[in-house]
Structure formats: C-alpha cells, structure tokens
Amino acid sequence: MPRFTHAFLYCLLLVQGVALAPNTLPGANPVPDGPGLELWAEVDEAVPSITLRFYRTNDYTIWRRDHGAEAWTLLVESTGPGTASWTDEAVEVGRAYEYAVRRPFGTSSIESRYGYAMAGIGLDRTGHRGTLVLVLAENIVAENTERLDRLYADLVGDGWKVETIYAPTFERSAFRARGSAGNGTLGFFGYRYPEIIRNRIREIHEASPGGVKQVYLLGHVPLVLTGTNIPHDDGHGNRAIYTSDHFYADMDGIWRDRLINSPDTALSDNAFGVPNIPGDGIWDPSAVPSPLEFGVGRVDPWDREGNDWFELSEPELVGRYLDKAHRYPMFRSYDENPEKVPI
C-alpha cells in the first residue's frame, strides 16, 4: 500500500488561555477567570507564512516561542486598533511554533484576555500517538485499494505510525459451528496462522519496545479459539471454547495447546460444538494469561454476507465501513450521502 507522502499541515487551536502559562510572558499577569481570546491560525506553504486571525478586531500584543520552549519572544507590542489578522513570515518549514496573544480588556492588564495557538508548516504529525499495527485480511484489499490508502492517510494524520501486515483468509473459518455439516470436526484451514501473525506483531513490538499502542484487525483476520471452562455471570454457567483477539495483543503470555483434552462436543456448554484436544490449534487458556501490552480491535463482516440484512460481499461491506469511518472524523454528515447500511 503506498505511503502517505504529501506534506501534512498542522494547526492546533488553543483557546481560553489554559494550555500555556501566561505568567511566563514578559510583563503579563495570570489570566483571570472568564472567557479567553478566540483566534485561529492558517498556514501558507508557498510563502511560507503563518497568519493569526482573530474573532474580533482590536489592538493585540503577540509573543512566539518554539514548541516546548520556556521563554517567549515579543514579536509585536501593538498591532494597532482594528486588527483582524496578523501574518508571521519569519517561519521555517517543519518547525512548530506557539503563539500567545493579548487583547486589552478594561483598564488594567490583569483584565486583559489571552489566547494561544500552535501552528507549523509541513509537520510530520499532529502529535505522536505511537505505532498502530494494521492487520489486513487479504480478500478485502483488491476492491478497496483507494479506501485503504485513505485510511492510511487518516491514521498518519491522526498521529499514528502505521505498520501493515497482510493476513490470509479462507472460505471457511477454523471451526464448524454446531448443527452444520460435519458437526464437531475442525476444518483445518490455516489454524496456525494466528500464531504466525502474532509473531510478526511481536517483531514490530520488540523492534521498538513500548512503541506499539494498538492492533487494528480489519476484515476476516484468522480467528483465535481458546478455552474449555469460561465462566459466565449472566446465568448461562461455564462455557467452552471462545474466540479471543487478546491473543494478538499478548506478547509474553503463555498460550499452550497441549494440556486440555476435551473431546466431547455434545456438551451444552460447548459454544461451538468442537473438541479441544492437544495440537488441534485451539489454545488452552480460559482466561488471558497475562496483561496485554496494547489495545486490540476488530472490524470483521465475516458471516454477514448473503443474509437478509447484508446482500454485499465482505470486501464491499468493509468498503462501506471505511467510508463511514472516514466521514466521522471529517465531520461529514450522513445527510451528504443518505444511503445507510447497518454496519
């Protein structure tokens, strides 16, 4: 999948005078309780320049500092009455700046209003969230190339470093549910692939300890089956064998497949009607063996296609989801596209 290469423009608006300490400004007093100064920043790559725009016209005092620095530099003591915007052309591409602005209010400096903005041109990210491991089911890629490129751009723009893993998919899952043909028989379709995928995630994790924060499973990434005595507190008693994506986020827990030998598939507490015997690809633990190193989530329309609710294929359903996932953070109303699907 192509990398996200075009320049990322970053402008973070901070208002109400709460993000930066105003008493570090030369000659400034702490901001009193009450409304702050509303402003925003716009960037121009061509010049390059950063323009501060103000909600109200007035006479402003402006300071600047490099992002994260302690000392402020006074840029302009007075912009003059009726100022609606002010442009800073003494900026460098790839450098983040914090601006502090004061507007007179009342008769004393303590009554002045303060506002803050941070802006930069060509910054790499909004703020580094860490590494996100994106695990893609192979069967969704061909029909969603542009959408996946857009997803990658959205994730990078949101501050993630993205590592991508491609996972095989199969026409049938690693088990056959109770009541289907061949009840109680494992369909050995890639049942060891979860271990292969987790080993790849572990390689990324060990290459940057503490860097991976999230695993994002998209599509029918191979399921992990585990357990033989999983308690329920809702009156259903204990049940055997469940899916567990925790497996993909547990880097040091011990997941064995050699201790549990439960061949009886007819038990009412067996969730999938399959045995759990040594070496069958179904893990032993009925609880997560150790604390997870990072979060994990799955978007998987498997087993939804072809029923009364979903007449689309898995790749098409994933495509619909990706469109919605893109619209949501972009603040695009569903009214722009009235077609809705239940996913």
One Martini backbone bead per residue (centre of mass of N, CA, C, O) as a GRO file, in nm:
protein
  343
    1MET     BB    1   0.095   0.035   0.024
    2PRO     BB    2   0.102   0.349  -0.004
    3ARG     BB    3   0.244   0.616   0.108
    4PHE     BB    4   0.230   0.904   0.305
    5THR     BB    5   0.378   1.203   0.146
    6HIS     BB    6   0.240   1.449   0.191
    7ALA     BB    7   0.207   1.731   0.331
    8PHE     BB    8   0.152   1.827   0.673
    9LEU     BB    9  -0.082   2.033   0.811
   10TYR     BB   10  -0.057   2.218   1.123
   11CYS     BB   11  -0.335   2.312   1.346
   12LEU     BB   12  -0.364   2.421   1.684
   13LEU     BB   13  -0.621   2.517   1.891
   14LEU     BB   14  -0.593   2.751   2.169
   15VAL     BB   15  -0.808   2.834   2.431
   16GLN     BB   16  -0.869   3.021   2.732
   17GLY     BB   17  -0.579   3.022   2.864
   18VAL     BB   18  -0.480   2.694   2.954
   19ALA     BB   19  -0.215   2.570   2.804
   20LEU     BB   20  -0.049   2.823   2.890
   21ALA     BB   21   0.170   3.021   3.074
   22PRO     BB   22   0.118   3.361   3.115
   23ASN     BB   23   0.343   3.432   3.344
   24THR     BB   24   0.583   3.403   3.115
   25LEU     BB   25   0.522   3.669   3.017
   26PRO     BB   26   0.617   3.973   2.949
   27GLY     BB   27   0.427   4.157   3.174
   28ALA     BB   28   0.233   3.934   3.261
   29ASN     BB   29  -0.066   3.810   3.380
   30PRO     BB   30  -0.280   3.622   3.499
   31VAL     BB   31  -0.557   3.471   3.400
   32PRO     BB   32  -0.864   3.525   3.445
   33ASP     BB   33  -1.158   3.447   3.493
   34GLY     BB   34  -1.294   3.353   3.186
   35PRO     BB   35  -1.280   3.450   2.887
   36GLY     BB   36  -1.106   3.417   2.611
   37LEU     BB   37  -0.916   3.421   2.320
   38GLU     BB   38  -1.013   3.416   1.987
   39LEU     BB   39  -0.831   3.196   1.762
   40TRP     BB   40  -0.645   3.135   1.450
   41ALA     BB   41  -0.463   2.933   1.210
   42GLU     BB   42  -0.281   2.992   0.901
   43VAL     BB   43  -0.126   2.839   0.618
   44ASP     BB   44   0.167   2.900   0.389
   45GLU     BB   45   0.379   2.737   0.180
   46ALA     BB   46   0.482   2.943  -0.038
   47VAL     BB   47   0.628   3.168   0.129
   48PRO     BB   48   0.624   3.125   0.420
   49SER     BB   49   0.329   3.126   0.653
   50ILE     BB   50   0.159   3.271   0.947
   51THR     BB   51  -0.188   3.327   1.031
   52LEU     BB   52  -0.359   3.530   1.248
   53ARG     BB   53  -0.696   3.507   1.362
   54PHE     BB   54  -0.973   3.713   1.469
   55TYR     BB   55  -1.284   3.750   1.599
   56ARG     BB   56  -1.179   4.038   1.682
   57THR     BB   57  -1.125   4.359   1.657
   58ASN     BB   58  -0.795   4.493   1.752
   59ASP     BB   59  -0.540   4.531   1.992
   60TYR     BB   60  -0.228   4.350   1.976
   61THR     BB   61  -0.024   4.113   2.149
   62ILE     BB   62   0.279   3.926   2.042
   63TRP     BB   63   0.400   3.597   2.088
   64ARG     BB   64   0.689   3.362   2.067
   65ARG     BB   65   0.764   3.003   2.036
   66ASP     BB   66   0.892   2.717   2.055
   67HIS     BB   67   0.798   2.414   2.086
   68GLY     BB   68   0.857   2.366   2.441
   69ALA     BB   69   0.947   2.619   2.533
   70GLU     BB   70   0.987   2.880   2.779
   71ALA     BB   71   1.056   3.123   2.616
   72TRP     BB   72   0.955   3.443   2.512
   73THR     BB   73   0.889   3.640   2.214
   74LEU     BB   74   0.855   3.957   2.111
   75LEU     BB   75   0.696   4.071   1.815
   76VAL     BB   76   0.442   4.265   1.910
   77GLU     BB   77   0.306   4.525   2.088
   78SER     BB   78   0.135   4.662   1.836
   79THR     BB   79  -0.109   4.629   1.578
   80GLY     BB   80  -0.347   4.798   1.613
   81PRO     BB   81  -0.632   4.912   1.550
   82GLY     BB   82  -0.844   4.681   1.382
   83THR     BB   83  -0.734   4.395   1.405
   84ALA     BB   84  -0.786   4.071   1.226
   85SER     BB   85  -0.476   4.019   1.140
   86TRP     BB   86  -0.156   3.825   1.145
   87THR     BB   87   0.173   3.794   0.993
   88ASP     BB   88   0.423   3.529   0.982
   89GLU     BB   89   0.741   3.510   0.793
   90ALA     BB   90   0.941   3.393   1.033
   91VAL     BB   91   0.949   3.086   0.905
   92GLU     BB   92   0.978   2.726   0.920
   93VAL     BB   93   0.985   2.437   0.779
   94GLY     BB   94   0.913   2.191   1.029
   95ARG     BB   95   0.815   2.406   1.246
   96ALA     BB   96   0.700   2.472   1.571
   97TYR     BB   97   0.458   2.712   1.698
   98GLU     BB   98   0.393   2.944   1.962
   99TYR     BB   99   0.114   3.153   2.044
  100ALA     BB  100   0.067   3.474   2.207
  101VAL     BB  101  -0.230   3.665   2.297
  102ARG     BB  102  -0.323   4.011   2.362
  103ARG     BB  103  -0.618   4.177   2.493
  104PRO     BB  104  -0.761   4.442   2.582
  105PHE     BB  105  -0.939   4.477   2.910
  106GLY     BB  106  -1.010   4.744   3.024
  107THR     BB  107  -0.775   4.916   3.258
  108SER     BB  108  -0.610   4.643   3.304
  109SER     BB  109  -0.396   4.375   3.262
  110ILE     BB  110  -0.567   4.162   3.430
  111GLU     BB  111  -0.816   4.201   3.212
  112SER     BB  112  -0.697   4.060   3.002
  113ARG     BB  113  -0.682   3.869   2.705
  114TYR     BB  114  -0.600   3.523   2.623
  115GLY     BB  115  -0.430   3.347   2.353
  116TYR     BB  116  -0.371   3.025   2.179
  117ALA     BB  117  -0.131   2.888   1.933
  118MET     BB  118  -0.049   2.613   1.711
  119ALA     BB  119   0.198   2.603   1.439
  120GLY     BB  120   0.274   2.454   1.106
  121ILE     BB  121   0.491   2.344   0.835
  122GLY     BB  122   0.530   2.020   0.745
  123LEU     BB  123   0.441   1.834   0.950
  124ASP     BB  124   0.423   1.495   1.037
  125ARG     BB  125   0.228   1.554   1.294
  126THR     BB  126   0.008   1.606   1.564
  127GLY     BB  127   0.101   1.361   1.742
  128HIS     BB  128   0.248   1.103   1.893
  129ARG     BB  129   0.087   0.787   1.957
  130GLY     BB  130   0.230   0.567   1.785
  131THR     BB  131   0.193   0.232   1.705
  132LEU     BB  132   0.009   0.080   1.435
  133VAL     BB  133  -0.128  -0.237   1.369
  134LEU     BB  134  -0.223  -0.338   1.044
  135VAL     BB  135  -0.455  -0.598   0.980
  136LEU     BB  136  -0.506  -0.752   0.665
  137ALA     BB  137  -0.727  -0.894   0.474
  138GLU     BB  138  -0.675  -1.006   0.159
  139ASN     BB  139  -0.984  -0.998   0.041
  140ILE     BB  140  -1.007  -0.658   0.073
  141VAL     BB  141  -0.792  -0.508  -0.107
  142ALA     BB  142  -0.860  -0.490  -0.417
  143GLU     BB  143  -1.149  -0.326  -0.363
  144ASN     BB  144  -0.976  -0.104  -0.142
  145THR     BB  145  -0.729   0.071  -0.219
  146GLU     BB  146  -0.820   0.369  -0.180
  147ARG     BB  147  -0.935   0.337   0.106
  148LEU     BB  148  -0.666   0.241   0.237
  149ASP     BB  149  -0.506   0.492   0.172
  150ARG     BB  150  -0.694   0.676   0.336
  151LEU     BB  151  -0.660   0.538   0.606
  152TYR     BB  152  -0.360   0.586   0.628
  153ALA     BB  153  -0.378   0.895   0.620
  154ASP     BB  154  -0.559   0.927   0.868
  155LEU     BB  155  -0.366   0.794   1.074
  156VAL     BB  156  -0.124   0.979   1.028
  157GLY     BB  157  -0.285   1.245   1.082
  158ASP     BB  158  -0.346   1.129   1.390
  159GLY     BB  159  -0.034   1.013   1.483
  160TRP     BB  160   0.045   0.752   1.334
  161LYS     BB  161   0.231   0.464   1.310
  162VAL     BB  162   0.229   0.237   1.031
  163GLU     BB  163   0.187  -0.119   1.036
  164THR     BB  164   0.173  -0.381   0.790
  165ILE     BB  165  -0.041  -0.674   0.769
  166TYR     BB  166  -0.097  -0.976   0.591
  167ALA     BB  167  -0.385  -1.187   0.584
  168PRO     BB  168  -0.524  -1.474   0.555
  169THR     BB  169  -0.802  -1.629   0.389
  170PHE     BB  170  -1.112  -1.821   0.421
  171GLU     BB  171  -1.402  -1.976   0.344
  172ARG     BB  172  -1.345  -2.100   0.617
  173SER     BB  173  -1.325  -2.151   0.920
  174ALA     BB  174  -1.169  -2.311   1.206
  175PHE     BB  175  -1.479  -2.386   1.223
  176ARG     BB  176  -1.779  -2.567   1.308
  177ALA     BB  177  -2.080  -2.525   1.381
  178ARG     BB  178  -2.337  -2.621   1.532
  179GLY     BB  179  -2.535  -2.808   1.288
  180SER     BB  180  -2.342  -2.853   1.083
  181ALA     BB  181  -2.160  -2.991   0.872
  182GLY     BB  182  -1.950  -3.167   1.058
  183ASN     BB  183  -1.989  -3.187   1.347
  184GLY     BB  184  -1.697  -3.147   1.538
  185THR     BB  185  -1.513  -3.050   1.293
  186LEU     BB  186  -1.224  -2.951   1.192
  187GLY     BB  187  -1.124  -2.698   0.963
  188PHE     BB  188  -0.799  -2.695   0.837
  189PHE     BB  189  -0.778  -2.345   0.796
  190GLY     BB  190  -0.520  -2.191   0.914
  191TYR     BB  191  -0.478  -2.247   1.239
  192ARG     BB  192  -0.166  -2.112   1.257
  193TYR     BB  193  -0.180  -1.805   1.175
  194PRO     BB  194  -0.202  -1.649   1.444
  195GLU     BB  195   0.093  -1.710   1.527
  196ILE     BB  196   0.229  -1.571   1.288
  197ILE     BB  197   0.108  -1.290   1.336
  198ARG     BB  198   0.210  -1.250   1.625
  199ASN     BB  199   0.512  -1.267   1.557
  200ARG     BB  200   0.508  -1.009   1.386
  201ILE     BB  201   0.414  -0.822   1.609
  202ARG     BB  202   0.653  -0.881   1.796
  203GLU     BB  203   0.872  -0.765   1.614
  204ILE     BB  204   0.767  -0.475   1.625
  205HIS     BB  205   0.775  -0.448   1.933
  206GLU     BB  206   1.088  -0.516   1.974
  207ALA     BB  207   1.195  -0.279   1.788
  208SER     BB  208   0.979  -0.090   1.982
  209PRO     BB  209   0.960  -0.051   2.289
  210GLY     BB  210   0.638   0.082   2.357
  211GLY     BB  211   0.526   0.173   2.067
  212VAL     BB  212   0.298  -0.011   2.068
  213LYS     BB  213  -0.075   0.054   2.102
  214GLN     BB  214  -0.215  -0.091   1.838
  215VAL     BB  215  -0.453  -0.329   1.705
  216TYR     BB  216  -0.584  -0.362   1.363
  217LEU     BB  217  -0.854  -0.555   1.258
  218LEU     BB  218  -0.923  -0.611   0.903
  219GLY     BB  219  -1.134  -0.833   0.866
  220HIS     BB  220  -1.087  -1.190   0.824
  221VAL     BB  221  -0.904  -1.251   1.052
  222PRO     BB  222  -0.788  -1.492   1.212
  223LEU     BB  223  -0.909  -1.691   1.446
  224VAL     BB  224  -0.922  -1.739   1.801
  225LEU     BB  225  -0.914  -2.035   1.989
  226THR     BB  226  -1.035  -2.090   2.334
  227GLY     BB  227  -1.081  -2.304   2.583
  228THR     BB  228  -1.306  -2.492   2.854
  229ASN     BB  229  -1.377  -2.273   3.118
  230ILE     BB  230  -1.596  -2.019   3.079
  231PRO     BB  231  -1.727  -1.779   3.258
  232HIS     BB  232  -2.066  -1.681   3.356
  233ASP     BB  233  -2.278  -1.406   3.496
  234ASP     BB  234  -2.578  -1.466   3.331
  235GLY     BB  235  -2.668  -1.790   3.386
  236HIS     BB  236  -2.492  -1.993   3.173
  237GLY     BB  237  -2.239  -2.056   3.285
  238ASN     BB  238  -2.004  -2.258   3.163
  239ARG     BB  239  -1.777  -2.232   2.881
  240ALA     BB  240  -1.656  -2.349   2.568
  241ILE     BB  241  -1.497  -2.197   2.352
  242TYR     BB  242  -1.344  -1.906   2.223
  243THR     BB  243  -1.288  -1.607   2.106
  244SER     BB  244  -0.948  -1.427   2.095
  245ASP     BB  245  -0.782  -1.120   2.040
  246HIS     BB  246  -0.576  -1.108   2.274
  247PHE     BB  247  -0.351  -1.270   2.142
  248TYR     BB  248  -0.242  -1.015   1.963
  249ALA     BB  249  -0.168  -0.847   2.262
  250ASP     BB  250   0.010  -1.096   2.376
  251MET     BB  251   0.363  -1.123   2.423
  252ASP     BB  252   0.407  -1.307   2.724
  253GLY     BB  253   0.208  -1.514   2.717
  254ILE     BB  254   0.087  -1.847   2.783
  255TRP     BB  255   0.011  -2.046   2.493
  256ARG     BB  256  -0.135  -2.351   2.489
  257ASP     BB  257  -0.165  -2.699   2.306
  258ARG     BB  258  -0.143  -2.968   2.548
  259LEU     BB  259  -0.352  -3.001   2.804
  260ILE     BB  260  -0.621  -3.006   2.670
  261ASN     BB  261  -0.885  -3.279   2.690
  262SER     BB  262  -1.194  -3.222   2.502
  263PRO     BB  263  -1.388  -3.435   2.301
  264ASP     BB  264  -1.667  -3.334   2.383
  265THR     BB  265  -1.935  -3.189   2.170
  266ALA     BB  266  -2.228  -3.222   2.336
  267LEU     BB  267  -2.205  -3.008   2.523
  268SER     BB  268  -2.390  -2.731   2.632
  269ASP     BB  269  -2.108  -2.557   2.694
  270ASN     BB  270  -2.038  -2.567   2.388
  271ALA     BB  271  -2.025  -2.307   2.171
  272PHE     BB  272  -1.914  -2.482   1.887
  273GLY     BB  273  -1.898  -2.800   1.880
  274VAL     BB  274  -1.592  -2.854   1.968
  275PRO     BB  275  -1.301  -2.970   2.033
  276ASN     BB  276  -1.024  -2.987   2.290
  277ILE     BB  277  -0.712  -3.077   2.176
  278PRO     BB  278  -0.411  -3.162   2.129
  279GLY     BB  279  -0.295  -2.989   1.841
  280ASP     BB  280  -0.570  -2.823   1.710
  281GLY     BB  281  -0.547  -2.487   1.753
  282ILE     BB  282  -0.665  -2.484   2.041
  283TRP     BB  283  -0.641  -2.322   2.314
  284ASP     BB  284  -0.630  -2.341   2.667
  285PRO     BB  285  -0.716  -2.076   2.774
  286SER     BB  286  -0.981  -1.913   2.985
  287ALA     BB  287  -0.767  -1.683   3.025
  288VAL     BB  288  -0.569  -1.428   3.034
  289PRO     BB  289  -0.235  -1.479   3.110
  290SER     BB  290  -0.173  -1.162   3.059
  291PRO     BB  291  -0.105  -0.858   3.024
  292LEU     BB  292  -0.154  -0.631   2.792
  293GLU     BB  293   0.041  -0.428   2.574
  294PHE     BB  294  -0.221  -0.366   2.397
  295GLY     BB  295  -0.453  -0.286   2.188
  296VAL     BB  296  -0.763  -0.434   2.042
  297GLY     BB  297  -0.932  -0.455   1.714
  298ARG     BB  298  -1.240  -0.539   1.523
  299VAL     BB  299  -1.332  -0.555   1.165
  300ASP     BB  300  -1.595  -0.801   1.085
  301PRO     BB  301  -1.817  -0.933   0.822
  302TRP     BB  302  -1.830  -1.211   0.878
  303ASP     BB  303  -2.126  -1.387   0.815
  304ARG     BB  304  -2.311  -1.147   0.658
  305GLU     BB  305  -2.333  -1.249   0.392
  306GLY     BB  306  -2.648  -1.328   0.234
  307ASN     BB  307  -2.848  -1.203   0.409
  308ASP     BB  308  -3.111  -0.997   0.487
  309TRP     BB  309  -2.912  -0.752   0.561
  310PHE     BB  310  -2.672  -0.870   0.372
  311GLU     BB  311  -2.583  -0.831   0.010
  312LEU     BB  312  -2.284  -0.817   0.058
  313SER     BB  313  -1.967  -0.841   0.055
  314GLU     BB  314  -1.696  -0.820   0.240
  315PRO     BB  315  -1.548  -0.596   0.080
  316GLU     BB  316  -1.800  -0.411   0.064
  317LEU     BB  317  -1.846  -0.376   0.369
  318VAL     BB  318  -1.571  -0.255   0.429
  319GLY     BB  319  -1.606  -0.012   0.244
  320ARG     BB  320  -1.842   0.112   0.399
  321TYR     BB  321  -1.693   0.146   0.662
  322LEU     BB  322  -1.462   0.331   0.558
  323ASP     BB  323  -1.646   0.563   0.480
  324LYS     BB  324  -1.754   0.616   0.765
  325ALA     BB  325  -1.479   0.646   0.912
  326HIS     BB  326  -1.407   0.904   0.746
  327ARG     BB  327  -1.652   1.091   0.800
  328TYR     BB  328  -1.650   1.127   1.105
  329PRO     BB  329  -1.374   1.300   1.150
  330MET     BB  330  -1.475   1.504   0.905
  331PHE     BB  331  -1.771   1.607   0.963
  332ARG     BB  332  -1.971   1.424   0.787
  333SER     BB  333  -2.274   1.399   0.694
  334TYR     BB  334  -2.524   1.174   0.609
  335ASP     BB  335  -2.679   1.378   0.425
  336GLU     BB  336  -2.468   1.352   0.188
  337ASN     BB  337  -2.539   1.027   0.233
  338PRO     BB  338  -2.835   0.855   0.263
  339GLU     BB  339  -2.699   0.596   0.250
  340LYS     BB  340  -2.756   0.305   0.450
  341VAL     BB  341  -2.583   0.073   0.660
  342PRO     BB  342  -2.571  -0.206   0.893
  343ILE     BB  343  -2.230  -0.131   1.021
   0.00000   0.00000   0.00000
